[in-house]
Amino acid sequence: MMPREKVIDLYVSKSHKDKPIFRKFLKGVLGKAANSGYIVNIVDMTEVPLEAYIASRKGNNGRCVLIVGMNLFQEADILAAFKEANIPFFVINRHYADFLNINSVSINYSNAVKEITEHLIKSGRRKIAFVGFNRFSSIDRQKLEGYTSALKEYRLDFNSNYIFDYGVKKVSDSIEEFLSVVKQFDAAVCSNDSIAIMVSNALRKKGVLIPDELAITGFDNMTIGRLATPKLTTIGFSQEEIGMLAVKAVSLFQGGTKISNLKIMVNYKLLIRESSGSSPGTAINKVPNPWLENDDGCKPLAEQDYDQAKNMEYWFDEDINRYYDFERLLYSITSLELKILGMLLSKAFYKEIAAELYITERAVKYHVEKLSERLHVESGKALVRLLNSNFDASRLIRVSKRWFYRY
């Protein structure tokens, strides 16, 4: 029998490595791995293509792999190659139909979106849109399944015009399409927090009252959702917990436990805030079976859909990435940068900031330039405009301080 190494490979896409959620997941993996005596290798799918990685593992199947961040066009090839090479693996952040016999660690996206849609229905909303759906994302297809399931269960009107899809265009185009018919709806379930905030900001500029005229919900519980005006109702779950449970699953395999079709489901919370018109801060716990969850999977893509999007870089939409950039900034900001940012948002001049912090104006300018670069704007004034137009400035400073002192 092949000896089972105390090594875990993270086979991850380059685009996913740049996302804040991966850092949270990695924190859980590294912490649990260190406690369990494992070494973790991070393997970039771009730098080490599938064929090369499979070849490097030839004759060495005692090491488990955690697969993270596949897009829909990589998915079938990667899973087939790992199965054919008999390499043990777990897929992170998605789950599959039982007949595929794939081990996974995730939340039940379908159940979570069904719960958030039911919350809107129970709040009196009847015309509910689904905004920011990406037909080429298997996760979004599971979310859509939960949304449609709730509407059917409550016998509400539904047709394909209620779904605003950005799979073959920019997110902003999908949002513009929704805004052109927004009066038909009284609520919008958004695929993630970034899209929900883009919708919320656009609606406020048009004078639409949230949640009085339209309730909005997101998904992921990003920090920016707590900074938005109004605060965003969303689904929260722990990427760190997913990382820890993934290592726990690997340790079961390494310990000799026969694992087949294991689906580890992480708990999630419906976080009810201002954007859906309910009392802020309310949390409703959902506790799915933590180890096994049956699922019917998602319908396969139509052939024309696949051909249409095969070569598209939909993963890197610049509108969504703006919010990921801000989330990354919160993770990496220094104490000095945080003070400078706070004073900038308080409308202080460089000279005043320098005097308050006992540094030179040149140093202030340097740090502002670096902060601006990280959010892809050209100047300090543009940085302030960007933050003020998307977030509540005083709330941003308070949350940033709490965020900094957590680490």
C-alpha positions in Angstrom: 0.0 0.0 0.0 1.3 3.5 -0.9 2.6 5.3 2.2 0.4 8.3 3.0 2.4 11.5 3.2 1.7 14.2 5.8 1.6 16.7 2.9 -1.4 18.5 1.5 -1.4 20.1 -2.0 -3.7 23.1 -2.6 -4.4 23.1 -6.3 -5.7 26.6 -6.9 -6.5 28.9 -9.8 -4.5 32.1 -10.0 -7.6 34.3 -10.0 -8.9 32.7 -6.8 -5.6 33.2 -5.0 -6.1 37.0 -5.3 -9.5 36.9 -3.6 -9.9 37.8 0.1 -12.0 34.7 0.7 -8.9 32.5 -0.3 -6.9 34.2 2.4 -9.5 33.3 5.0 -9.7 29.7 3.7 -5.9 29.5 3.7 -5.7 30.7 7.3 -8.0 27.8 8.3 -5.9 25.3 6.3 -2.5 26.4 7.6 -3.7 26.6 11.2 -5.2 23.2 11.3 -2.4 21.7 9.2 0.2 23.1 11.7 -1.7 21.6 14.6 -1.9 18.2 12.9 1.7 18.1 11.7 1.0 18.6 7.9 3.0 20.5 5.3 0.9 22.5 2.8 2.1 23.1 -0.8 0.3 25.8 -2.8 0.2 24.8 -6.5 -0.9 27.4 -9.0 -3.0 26.0 -11.9 -1.5 28.5 -14.3 2.1 27.9 -13.4 1.6 24.1 -13.2 -0.9 23.0 -15.8 -3.1 20.0 -15.2 -1.1 17.5 -17.4 2.2 18.6 -15.7 0.8 18.2 -12.2 -0.7 14.8 -12.9 2.6 13.7 -14.4 4.5 14.9 -11.3 2.2 12.7 -9.1 2.7 9.6 -11.1 3.5 6.7 -8.8 2.8 8.9 -5.7 -0.9 8.7 -4.8 -0.4 8.9 -1.0 -0.8 12.7 -0.9 -4.3 14.3 -0.7 -5.2 17.4 -2.8 -7.6 20.2 -2.1 -8.9 21.7 -5.3 -9.9 25.4 -5.0 -11.3 27.9 -7.5 -11.9 26.0 -10.6 -14.0 27.7 -13.3 -16.7 25.8 -15.1 -14.5 25.1 -18.2 -11.7 23.6 -16.1 -13.9 21.6 -13.8 -14.8 18.5 -15.9 -11.2 18.1 -17.2 -9.6 18.5 -13.7 -12.0 16.1 -12.0 -11.7 13.5 -14.7 -7.9 13.6 -14.7 -7.6 13.3 -10.9 -10.0 10.3 -10.9 -8.2 8.6 -13.8 -4.9 9.0 -12.1 -6.4 7.7 -8.8 -5.2 10.8 -6.9 -7.3 11.4 -3.7 -8.9 14.8 -3.6 -11.5 17.1 -2.1 -13.2 19.9 -4.0 -13.6 23.1 -1.9 -16.6 25.4 -2.0 -18.9 23.3 -4.2 -20.7 20.0 -3.9 -22.0 17.5 -6.5 -24.7 15.0 -7.2 -24.2 11.7 -5.4 -23.8 9.6 -8.5 -20.5 11.6 -9.3 -18.9 10.2 -6.1 -16.8 13.4 -5.4 -15.6 14.4 -2.0 -16.2 18.0 -1.1 -16.2 20.6 1.7 -18.7 23.5 1.2 -21.9 25.2 2.3 -25.2 24.2 0.7 -25.5 27.2 -1.6 -29.0 26.2 -2.8 -30.4 26.0 0.7 -28.7 29.3 1.7 -30.2 31.2 -1.2 -33.6 29.6 -0.6 -33.5 30.8 3.0 -32.6 34.4 2.0 -35.4 34.4 -0.7 -37.9 33.0 1.9 -36.9 35.9 4.2 -37.9 38.4 1.5 -41.1 36.6 0.8 -42.0 36.5 4.6 -41.3 40.3 4.7 -44.1 40.8 2.1 -42.0 40.9 -1.1 -43.7 39.3 -4.1 -41.8 40.4 -7.2 -38.3 39.2 -6.6 -35.5 39.4 -9.2 -32.2 37.4 -9.2 -29.4 39.8 -10.2 -25.8 39.0 -11.2 -26.3 35.3 -12.1 -23.4 33.8 -14.0 -24.6 30.8 -16.0 -21.0 29.6 -16.4 -20.5 29.3 -12.6 -21.6 26.0 -11.0 -21.9 27.8 -7.7 -24.3 30.4 -9.2 -26.3 27.6 -10.7 -26.8 26.1 -7.3 -27.8 29.6 -5.9 -30.3 29.9 -8.7 -31.8 26.5 -7.8 -32.4 27.8 -4.3 -34.0 31.0 -5.5 -36.4 29.3 -7.9 -37.2 26.6 -5.3 -38.4 29.3 -2.9 -40.6 31.0 -5.5 -42.2 27.8 -6.5 -42.8 26.7 -2.9 -44.7 29.9 -2.2 -46.4 29.8 -5.6 -45.1 33.2 -6.7 -44.8 34.4 -10.3 -41.5 33.6 -12.0 -40.1 33.6 -15.5 -36.7 33.8 -17.1 -37.0 37.6 -17.3 -36.6 37.7 -13.6 -33.0 36.5 -14.0 -30.3 39.1 -14.9 -27.4 37.1 -16.3 -23.9 38.4 -16.8 -22.3 35.2 -18.1 -21.6 36.6 -21.6 -21.3 40.4 -20.8 -20.1 42.7 -18.1 -21.7 42.8 -14.7 -22.5 46.5 -15.1 -24.5 45.7 -18.3 -26.5 43.1 -16.4 -27.2 45.7 -13.6 -28.2 48.4 -16.2 -30.6 45.9 -17.7 -32.1 45.4 -14.2 -32.3 49.1 -13.5 -34.2 49.7 -16.7 -37.1 47.5 -15.4 -36.6 47.9 -11.7 -40.1 49.3 -11.1 -41.4 45.8 -11.9 -39.8 44.4 -8.8 -40.0 44.9 -5.0 -36.8 42.9 -4.1 -33.6 41.7 -5.6 -31.6 38.6 -4.6 -28.0 39.3 -5.7 -25.5 36.6 -6.4 -22.8 38.1 -4.1 -22.2 41.2 -1.9 -20.2 43.1 -4.5 -23.0 42.9 -7.0 -25.6 43.8 -4.3 -23.6 47.0 -3.4 -23.2 48.0 -7.1 -27.0 47.6 -7.4 -27.6 49.5 -4.2 -25.3 52.4 -5.2 -26.9 52.7 -8.6 -30.4 52.7 -7.2 -29.6 55.4 -4.7 -28.3 57.6 -7.5 -31.6 57.1 -9.3 -33.5 58.1 -6.2 -34.9 54.6 -5.4 -35.4 54.1 -1.7 -33.9 51.0 -0.1 -35.6 49.1 1.4 -38.9 51.0 1.1 -39.2 50.6 -2.7 -36.8 47.7 -3.2 -35.2 45.3 -0.8 -31.7 44.0 -1.6 -29.8 41.0 -0.4 -26.2 39.7 -1.0 -24.1 36.7 -0.3 -20.7 36.1 1.3 -20.8 38.6 4.2 -17.9 40.7 3.0 -16.7 43.6 5.2 -17.9 46.0 2.5 -21.5 44.9 3.2 -21.3 46.3 6.7 -19.9 49.6 5.4 -22.5 50.1 2.7 -25.5 52.4 3.2 -27.9 50.8 4.0 -26.1 47.8 5.6 -26.5 44.7 3.5 -28.6 41.7 4.4 -26.5 38.7 3.4 -25.5 35.0 4.0 -22.4 34.6 6.2 -20.3 31.5 6.6 -16.7 30.8 7.7 -14.1 30.2 5.0 -11.7 29.6 7.8 -13.9 26.8 9.1 -14.1 25.3 5.5 -10.3 25.2 5.5 -10.1 23.6 8.9 -12.7 20.9 8.0 -10.9 20.2 4.8 -7.7 19.4 6.7 -9.8 17.3 9.1 -11.1 15.3 6.1 -7.6 14.8 4.8 -6.5 13.5 8.2 -9.3 10.9 8.1 -8.1 9.7 4.8 -4.5 9.6 5.9 -5.5 7.7 9.0 -6.8 4.9 6.8 -10.5 5.7 6.8 -12.1 4.7 3.5 -13.7 7.9 2.1 -16.1 7.9 -0.8 -18.7 10.6 -1.7 -18.1 12.5 1.5 -19.9 15.8 1.6 -18.9 18.0 4.5 -21.4 20.9 4.9 -20.4 24.0 6.8 -23.0 26.0 8.7 -24.2 29.4 7.5 -26.2 32.3 8.9 -28.7 34.6 7.4 -27.6 38.0 8.5 -30.6 40.4 8.4 -29.7 44.0 8.1 -31.1 47.3 6.8 -31.2 46.6 3.1 -34.1 44.1 3.4 -36.1 46.3 5.7 -35.7 44.2 8.9 -34.1 44.9 12.2 -30.4 45.4 11.8 -28.1 42.8 13.1 -30.6 40.0 13.4 -29.0 36.6 12.7 -31.0 33.4 11.9 -28.9 30.3 12.3 -29.2 27.6 9.7 -27.6 24.3 10.7 -27.5 21.7 7.8 -26.2 18.3 8.5 -22.4 19.0 9.1 -21.2 15.8 7.3 -23.6 14.7 4.7 -26.0 16.5 2.4 -27.8 15.0 -0.6 -28.1 17.2 -3.7 -29.5 16.7 -7.1 -26.7 18.7 -8.7 -27.1 21.3 -11.5 -28.4 21.0 -15.0 -25.6 20.8 -17.6 -24.8 23.7 -19.8 -26.4 23.9 -23.2 -23.8 23.4 -26.0 -24.3 26.9 -27.4 -23.8 28.4 -23.9 -20.4 26.6 -23.6 -19.3 27.7 -27.1 -20.3 31.3 -26.4 -18.3 31.7 -23.2 -15.4 29.3 -23.7 -12.8 32.0 -24.3 -14.3 34.8 -22.1 -12.4 36.2 -19.1 -15.6 36.6 -17.1 -13.7 35.8 -13.9 -12.0 39.2 -13.9 -14.8 41.7 -14.1 -13.3 45.0 -13.2 -16.5 46.3 -11.5 -16.5 43.4 -9.0 -12.8 43.5 -8.6 -13.0 47.0 -7.2 -14.7 45.6 -4.1 -12.3 42.7 -3.8 -9.5 45.3 -3.9 -11.0 47.1 -1.0 -11.5 43.9 1.0 -7.8 43.1 0.3 -6.8 46.5 1.5 -8.5 46.0 4.8 -6.5 42.8 5.3 -3.1 44.4 4.5 -3.5 48.0 5.8 -0.9 49.2 8.3 -1.6 51.2 11.4 0.0 54.3 9.9 -2.0 53.9 6.6 -5.2 53.5 8.6 -4.6 56.8 10.4 -3.8 58.6 7.2 -7.0 57.1 5.5 -9.1 58.2 8.5 -7.8 61.7 8.4 -8.2 61.9 4.6 -11.9 60.9 4.9 -12.2 63.5 7.7 -11.2 66.1 5.0 -7.8 66.9 6.5 -5.0 68.4 4.3 -1.6 66.6 3.9 0.0 69.3 6.0 -2.4 68.7 8.9 -2.0 64.9 8.6 1.8 65.2 8.7 1.8 67.5 11.8 -0.7 65.1 13.6 1.3 62.0 12.8 4.8 63.5 13.2 5.9 62.6 9.6 6.7 64.7 6.6 4.2 65.8 3.9 6.3 63.8 1.5 5.7 60.6 3.5 2.0 61.3 3.6 1.9 61.8 -0.1 3.8 58.5 -0.6 1.3 56.5 1.5 -1.7 58.1 -0.2 -0.2 57.2 -3.6 0.3 53.6 -2.4 -3.3 53.4 -1.1 -4.6 54.9 -4.4 -2.6 52.3 -6.4 -4.1 49.4 -4.5 -7.6 50.7 -5.3 -6.6 51.6 -8.9 -7.4 55.3 -8.7 -5.1 58.1 -9.9 -4.9 60.4 -6.8 -5.7 61.0 -3.2 -8.8 63.0 -4.2 -10.0 60.2 -6.4 -9.4 57.8 -3.5 -11.6 59.8 -1.2 -14.3 60.2 -3.9 -14.3 56.4 -4.5 -14.7 55.6 -0.8 -17.2 58.3 -0.1 -19.3 57.3 -3.1 -19.5 53.6 -2.1 -19.3 53.5 1.6 -20.3 55.5 4.8 -17.0 57.2 5.6 -17.4 57.3 9.4 -18.5 53.6 9.5 -15.6 52.7 7.2 -13.1 54.2 9.7 -14.7 52.5 12.7 -14.9 49.1 11.0 -11.3 49.5 9.6 -10.0 50.1 13.2 -11.8 47.0 14.5 -10.5 45.0 11.5 -6.9 46.1 12.0 -6.8 45.2 15.7 -8.1 41.7 15.1 -4.7 40.7 13.6 
